[in-house]
Amino acid sequence: MIVAEKNRLKMASKPVAKDIRKHIEWLKRSLKSVDSDLERRIKASPVWRAKENLLRSVPGIGPVVSRTLIGELPELGYLNRQQIAALAGVAPLNRDSGTLRGRRIVWGGRRTVRVALYMAALTASQRNPTIQVFYQRLRARGKPPKVALTACMRKLLVITNAMVRDGVPWDPTIHPSEAQLAHSC
């Protein structure tokens, strides 16, 4: 809503612009209040705090993504990799009918989780050696950028699901990049 109001502000006349600026400030204060309340509640809960610490240990996952996963995907750590991917909407589903064989696409699931995972995968494809190598390998095989990024979303989700299930923080030796594997040989 803040972005929408800022866009409206660009086109508004002076009398209306004043009200839009007030609304933007109100939205910013409200957002800050909600964020601090959420942070307080996570710190007050040992279970949520532990889960957030595990999630935040992954390069590419920040406070927004970790809190989205905690709040919107409470099943994280309790389902297998296929189930969690389907629940988040990042599992490839077929579009087959009779003899027609369509492309595999992702759809359904929880939109807010999918959006958060997209941003995490975007960051991880630049900053997380494991995901970065995975993304580059898919692109080298001719996959379109969005397809490769969606695969990174699923990989991130599957890794975080296993981390939460096992209570183990991110460890690059458990999820090494191919470059690290080549040096160890």
N, C-alpha and C positions, 0 to 999 in steps of 0.2 A: 504494500500500500504506500510506503514511503516513496518508492521509485515512481509509482503511478502519479502520486501527488506532485513530485518534482517535475515530471513530464507535463502535467497540467499547468504548473507554474510558468513554464516557458511560453505558453500560449495565452496566459490570462491577462486581463486588463489590470491596471493598477489597483482599483478598489477590490477586485476579487483576489488579486495576488496576496494582499495583506492577510485575508482569511486563510488562504492556502498555506502561507508560511506558518501561521498559528497552528493549523492542523498538522503540518509536518513536525513541528516542535512537540505537539501533543503525542503524535505517533512515536517519536523518538523516545520521549519520556516513558511511554507505556511499554515499549519494547525493552528499554533498560530495566524497568520494574519486573517484567516477566522473566528476563534473563537472570536477574539477581535472585528471584524467587526460585527459579529452577535450579540454579547453582546451590542455593541454600538447602533445597530438598535433597539434592544428590549427595551433598556432603553429610547430611543428617542420616542417610541410609547407608549402612555398611555394605549392603549388597550392590546398590547402585554405584557407590564410590569405587568398589573393587572392579566392577564391570567397566566403569569409565576409565580407570587407570589402565586396564588391559587394552581397551580400544585405543586410547590415546598413545599407547606405546608404538602403534603402527605408523610408519612414516606415510603421511598423506591423510591421516584422520585427525581432525581437530575437534574443538569443542562442539561445533554445530553438528557434525556428523555423528560423533559419539553420543550426544544427547538425543539426536533423532533416532538412532538405533536403539537406545535404551527405552525411549518412550514409545516409539512406533513399532518396534519389533521385539517385544518381550520374549518371544520364542527363541531368540538368538542363544545358541548353546544347547538347545534341547532337541533340535531336529537334525536329520541328516542333511548332507549337502544338496541333494535334489529337492527336498522339501523346503529348505530355507530359501533356495534360489527361486522356486516357484512362488513362495509366499511374498518375496520381495519384488517379483515381476522381472527377474533377470534370467529365467530359465528359457532356453530356446524351445519354442513350441512349433509343431508342424502345422502346415496348412494344406493337408492332403485331403482329397475327396475322390473316391473311386480310383481311377488310373492317374489322376492329376497329382503330381508331386510338386508342391510349392516350396518357396524358400522358408527357412526356419526364421521365426521372428520372436521377439520378446514382447509380452503384453500382460495386462492384468497385474495382479499383485498390489502392493501398497505404493501409491504414487510418491508420497513424501519420502519414503525410504529410497525409492529408485532415484529421485532427484538428488538426495544427499549422497548416495553412492556414486552418482555421475560426477559430482564435484570432487569427491574423494579420489575417484579413479583418474580424473583429469590431473589432479595434483600428484598422485602416486606415480602416474606414468612419467612424471618429470623428476620426482624426488625419491621414490622408493626403488632401490636397485632391482628387486625381484620383479615388481610390476613393470618397471621401465624396460627391462630385458624382454619380458613376456610381450609387452605392447610392440616393441621394435621387431620381434620375431614374427608376430602376426602381420605387421605391416610389410615386412620383407617377403612374406608369402603371398602378398597381393590382397590382403583383406582391407576393405575400406576403413578409414579412421574411426567412424562411429561403431562399426562392427568390432574392431579391435578394442575400442574403449568399453563397449558393453561386455566383452569377454573379461576385461580387467575388472569391471564392476563385480562380475560373478566371482572371479578369483579372490578379490578382496573380501567379499562376503563369506565365501567358503573358508578362507583363512581365519577371519575374525570369529566365525562360528566355532571353529575348532579351538581357537585360543580361549574363548569364553567357556566352552564345554570343559576343557582341560585345566582352566585357570592358569594358563601359561602366557606371560607377556611376549611381545614380538621379539624374535631372536633371528637375526639374519643367517645364523648357521643352520636353523631348522628350515628356513625358506631362502636358501642361497640363490643368488643370481647366477646365470650361466657363466659370467665372467669369473665369479668366485669358484665355481666348480672347475673351470679350466685351470686355474692356478693351483688347485689342490691336487690335480692329477700329475 
